[in-house]
């Protein structure tokens, strides 16, 4: 039962991503919590993926410290960059919808 539900969810998400890209829209997938979900969304070429799988919310002081460290020494260990990886290429809207 769970496998068929997962397949249905994946089919719906894949369809929505495809529709958005066909309409020259970038896709922001919100709520990715597991490595499996993040990999699935990357495989579907979502333009931006966010959620607890990338990091938990930070307090203001922790955020300021994080940004300061990131700006001075690079990415904070255990926190992935919020920009899509280079291997994803240019977002669909930029590829297909140039004037």
Buried (B, 14 or more C-beta within 10 A) or exposed (E): EEEEEEEEEBEEBBEBBBEBBEEBBBBEBEEBEEEEBBEBBBEBBBBBBBBEBBBEEEEEEEEEEBEEBEEEEEEBEEBEEEEBEEEBEEBBBEEEEEE
